[in-house]
Amino acid sequence: MKYIVQTRYDDKSADVSLKTASEIIMDESFSDCSGIELRVWESGEFGKLIPLEIHGTWHAKDPKDSLYIKATRPDGSIAFDGWGIDH
């Protein structure tokens, strides 16, 4: 599945793209050093877009742990989740 992603950069320019969950996780993983901000939507039923909130947790339990990232729907259910890369 691909998601609609709006990306805003440090210089305040923005673009829109279709990305997979793993691409979004990697973008969010590096957002602290790349200076980007993401807005993500999931396509629900025809004609509806569901806004997703991206949550990132640096080192879930231990500094050696990877970065856990999840995207949740307004009802709190998880649309996707995975592990980013510590850098």
Secondary structure, 3 states (H helix, E strand, C coil): CEEEEEEECCCCCEEEEEEEHHHHHHHHHCHHHHCCEEEEEEECCCCCEEEEEEEEECCCCCCCCCCEEEEECCCCCEEEEEECCCC
